[in-house]
Amino acid sequence: MWTRQHRQRNTGRLIVPTLCAAVLAYFGFHAYHGEYGINSKYKLQARIAELQAQLDTVKERRVALERRVQLLHDGTLEKDMLDEQARRALNVARPDEVIVMIPSATN
């Protein structure tokens, strides 16, 4: 009876580790670059900080405007504030006044 002698090949031993490495690489890539990945988290945190700064600016402006509106309410009407607002709205000035043009801080 004839017997064949087979040499053990190493390729069979590498199939499972190669597949595992490929699966781990796939999930690792998406864990970092995916929609809910680590990189997206940092981008969202930066966007949150930017929007929070804008919100703080808008809140400060709103408080300033509310203070100015409060001066124009009935009972606390100040003649200087009313005069200033009317002149600004109508774009007029008295002949004896000096006008100083200051660039606005708001965009």
C-alpha positions in Angstrom: 0.0 0.0 0.0 1.3 3.3 -1.0 1.0 6.3 1.4 1.4 9.9 0.5 3.3 12.2 2.8 1.8 15.7 3.0 3.9 18.6 4.1 2.1 20.9 6.6 1.4 24.2 5.0 1.4 27.4 7.0 -1.2 29.2 4.8 -4.1 27.4 6.7 -2.8 28.8 10.0 -2.8 32.4 8.7 -6.4 32.5 7.4 -8.2 33.1 10.8 -5.7 35.7 12.1 -5.8 37.6 8.8 -9.6 37.7 8.8 -9.6 38.8 12.5 -7.1 41.6 11.7 -9.2 42.7 8.7 -12.4 42.8 10.8 -10.6 44.7 13.6 -9.1 47.2 11.1 -12.6 47.8 9.6 -14.3 48.5 12.9 -11.3 50.5 14.2 -11.4 52.7 11.1 -15.1 53.4 11.6 -14.7 53.9 15.3 -12.4 56.8 14.6 -13.7 58.2 11.3 -17.4 57.2 11.5 -20.4 59.4 12.0 -20.3 58.7 15.7 -16.6 58.2 16.0 -13.9 59.9 18.0 -13.0 62.4 15.3 -16.6 63.4 15.0 -16.8 63.9 18.7 -14.0 66.4 18.7 -15.5 68.3 15.7 -18.9 68.5 17.5 -17.2 69.8 20.7 -15.5 72.5 18.7 -18.8 73.4 17.0 -20.5 73.5 20.4 -17.8 75.9 21.7 -18.2 78.1 18.7 -22.0 78.3 19.0 -21.8 78.9 22.7 -19.6 81.9 22.0 -22.1 83.2 19.5 -24.9 82.6 22.0 -23.1 84.6 24.7 -22.6 87.5 22.2 -26.3 87.5 21.3 -27.3 87.4 24.9 -25.1 90.4 25.8 -26.6 92.3 22.9 -30.1 91.4 23.9 -29.5 92.6 27.5 -28.1 95.9 26.2 -31.2 96.3 23.9 -33.5 95.5 26.8 -31.9 98.1 28.9 -32.4 100.7 26.2 -36.0 99.7 25.7 -36.6 99.9 29.4 -35.6 103.6 29.3 -38.3 104.2 26.7 -41.2 102.6 28.7 -44.0 104.7 30.1 -43.4 106.1 33.5 -39.6 105.9 33.1 -39.4 107.8 29.8 -36.3 109.9 29.7 -36.3 112.9 27.4 -32.7 112.5 26.4 -33.2 108.9 25.3 -36.4 109.8 23.4 -34.6 112.8 21.8 -31.6 110.6 20.8 -33.8 107.9 19.3 -35.9 110.4 17.4 -32.9 112.1 15.9 -31.3 108.8 15.0 -34.5 107.6 13.3 -35.0 110.8 11.4 -31.3 111.4 10.8 -31.4 115.0 11.9 -29.4 117.3 14.1 -29.5 120.9 15.3 -27.3 123.4 13.7 -25.4 124.1 16.9 -24.5 120.5 17.6 -21.2 118.8 17.0 -21.6 115.2 15.6 -18.9 112.7 16.3 -19.0 109.6 14.0 -18.0 106.4 15.8 -17.8 103.1 13.8 -20.3 100.6 15.2 -18.9 97.6 17.0 -21.6 95.2 15.8 -21.6 93.7 12.3 
